Every structure is written in structure tokens, then in C-alpha cells.
Amino acid sequence: MAGMYKSIKLYVFLMLMAAGPAMAGDVIVATGDDIVVYSQDIDVMKDVFIASGFETTPKEYINAMLKVRLFAKEAQALKLGDQLIADEAGAQPIQHEMTKDRLQKLLQLYGLYVNYIYDHYPISDAAIESYYLAFPEKTTRSGEASLDSDFFRQDTLDGEMKKMIRDRLLQNKKPGLLANEFKRLCEKYHVKVLSGY
Amino acid sequence: MIAKKIICFLAVIIVVFSSNISCALKNTSRPLVNTPNIIEWPDSQLKEMFKEYWSYRSRGDAINVLKLEAPYVKAMIDIERYSEFIEIGKKNKWNAVRIEKIEWVNQNLIMIGFTAEVKEEPVRAREVYYLDRWVLMNEKWYHAFDDPIINPDNDFGQNP
């Protein structure tokens, strides 16, 4: 069974290699389980970055692409997105070409998984309630940022307020959560960066 | 010879006496540790928690300080950044704390204003005013670490 599995992996690998560099200079820059990132993929990612007025280092472009691919992969596994989006984005590992359209689909899945991470991060009711009680000037319905409120508060800690406070408490943690998840997925899928871009 | 002995004796007397004077001056120049006759604590638990919290805080003991923070603090902070901030206290020497005011904001929140005489080596001692926030939840007082310190750019709740 293990031998058969290895054969299949070898077959997939050879198929990917056979698909080969579509254009001169296209090389594999990173691999992982069922993931191959080509230099042309990075070109597409770079174009998207530049179009939004943001440029960074080659290493960061590769990391960004890997993060998108890994998070999208998890989103697909959890069936978070629309099936059409998942199918089109999921075709990428076999179909070599990365297009802007496919990248947009992957980014949608990436966004869904990011929200999933935030939604599932544990924050206790006590944490939310204590923030609500400690900062009446930030959690009043009137929206007036003032401590001069009634001694007995009129507003209540309802679902909407809980969500706002939860978001607030998570705000500082978000970059760290995503970085940790990226690291975890790189280990899970044995990601290796093969060459510079 | 006798004159020399008298001069030496007088010199010793002067030195001892002057050192006593300087000690006395130092003692009287120290600010009061508290002003219990003026400030009335709304409950003894808050007073104890306040003293405990600032005792740890002035020593830069981040682990024990965090235990006395409100639950939201533990949920939202970056522990390394928080510890670095609290451990700054180790560099300073707190000579005295003077409570200036204790005010209820609402039934669950109290603000305590106090002045601390803090000595930052090698700079001479200076007085620092703190406005401290304490929250009452389930009949227990917690220190409410100020949110803007955790995230100065926060605009949460300003435009709900």
C-alpha cells in the first residue's frame, strides 16, 4: 500500500515536471504535499501586489503565495467556499498556469480560512464581559466616548456588542495567529522553498 | 596636645551631629506613603488588590501582575510585549505612593488617581501621576490595564 502511494506521488511529480516550464525561465520555487509553486505564479502574485500599490522582497512574494495556497487548501478541506470557487482554485496544483482569475479565487478561499481562524479563536465570556465593564466609554450604545455615563448602565451586553468586543480583543492577535498558522501548515505539508525568485 | 584633642573631639561631634541632621532632613522630606485620613476606600478588597498589584508592578513582576489583571487583558495582550512593558519597573525604585482620589464611574468601575515618587537611576526621583482603572466583576476587583497602551491606534467604539 505504501509502495503504491509512493508510486502515485512519483507519477504526480513526473506529470508536474512533464507539464514543465511553460515558458523559458519558469522554475519551481517551492514545493509541498500536492503543492508546487512556479516562478510564474510569483509573477502573477507580484502583479497583484504592485497593482494595489505594495511591493516587497522576493522572499515575501514567495511566502505570500505559499500562505495563499496553504490557507486555500485548508478552506477547501473544510468546504468553506462555494464549490465552483473551490474547484477552480483547486485545479491549480495540476494545471500549472496561474492566472489572475485563479489567484482571485485562491484569495477568496484564503480570506474564508482567515475568517475561520478568527472565528474559532477561543475568547472567554469573562474576557468579553470584563472589557465591557472596564471601558463604558467604548462600549456604550450612544457612541459618546465619555466616562460621564449613568451610574447604572442602561445598555446591555447583547450579541452584537459581544461580537464587537470579541473583534476588538482579537485585533492585536491577528498577525500572530496568521503567522503561527502559516508555520503550522508549512510543517504539516512539508513545504520547502527550493530557490530564490 | 590637649588643644589638639579638644579640636578632634569637637570635629567628631560636628560630623556625627551633622549626619543626624541630614538623616532627619531626609526622613522629613519623604512624601507620605498614604493619606488614610483623607481617602476612604470603598471596600477593603479593592485596597488590598491595589496594594498587591502595585507592589508587583513596582518590582516589574509581570507574571504576578498579570494574575491581577482583568480577564480581557489576558485575552488581548501579546505576552512578550506586555512583559517588556511591566519589567521596565525593575529599573526604577518606588519611594512612595500617595493616593489622590478614588472615584466611582459606575457600579462596576472605579478610577484611582495616585502619585508615585519614582527614582530612575541615575536620574533623581520624580513624581509621576497615575490614573488607575479597576473593574468589579462577579464581586471581585480586577485591574483594568489601559487599552490605549495595548493598542494606541484603537478607535473601537468611537463610531459604532
Chai-1 contact restraints between the chains, C-beta under 6 A:
chainA,res_idxA,chainB,res_idxB,connection_type,confidence,min_distance_angstrom,max_distance_angstrom,comment,restraint_id
A,I123,B,A75,contact,1.0,0.0,6.0,A-B,restraint_1
A,A126,B,P71,contact,1.0,0.0,6.0,A-B,restraint_2
A,A127,B,P71,contact,1.0,0.0,6.0,A-B,restraint_3
A,A127,B,Y72,contact,1.0,0.0,6.0,A-B,restraint_4
A,A127,B,A75,contact,1.0,0.0,6.0,A-B,restraint_5
A,S130,B,A70,contact,1.0,0.0,6.0,A-B,restraint_6
A,S130,B,P71,contact,1.0,0.0,6.0,A-B,restraint_7
A,S130,B,Y72,contact,1.0,0.0,6.0,A-B,restraint_8
A,S130,B,M137,contact,1.0,0.0,6.0,A-B,restraint_9
A,Y131,B,Y72,contact,1.0,0.0,6.0,A-B,restraint_10
A,L133,B,N108,contact,1.0,0.0,6.0,A-B,restraint_11
A,L133,B,V135,contact,1.0,0.0,6.0,A-B,restraint_12
A,L133,B,M137,contact,1.0,0.0,6.0,A-B,restraint_13
A,A134,B,A70,contact,1.0,0.0,6.0,A-B,restraint_14
A,A134,B,V135,contact,1.0,0.0,6.0,A-B,restraint_15
A,A134,B,A144,contact,1.0,0.0,6.0,A-B,restraint_16
A,K138,B,F156,contact,1.0,0.0,6.0,A-B,restraint_17
A,K138,B,G157,contact,1.0,0.0,6.0,A-B,restraint_18
A,T139,B,G157,contact,1.0,0.0,6.0,A-B,restraint_19
A,G143,B,P160,contact,1.0,0.0,6.0,A-B,restraint_20
A,A145,B,Q158,contact,1.0,0.0,6.0,A-B,restraint_21
A,L147,B,V105,contact,1.0,0.0,6.0,A-B,restraint_22
A,F151,B,N106,contact,1.0,0.0,6.0,A-B,restraint_23
A,F151,B,Q107,contact,1.0,0.0,6.0,A-B,restraint_24
A,F152,B,Q107,contact,1.0,0.0,6.0,A-B,restraint_25
A,R153,B,N106,contact,1.0,0.0,6.0,A-B,restraint_26
A,R168,B,F156,contact,1.0,0.0,6.0,A-B,restraint_27
A,L169,B,A75,contact,1.0,0.0,6.0,A-B,restraint_28
A,L169,B,M76,contact,1.0,0.0,6.0,A-B,restraint_29
A,N172,B,M76,contact,1.0,0.0,6.0,A-B,restraint_30
A,N172,B,N151,contact,1.0,0.0,6.0,A-B,restraint_31
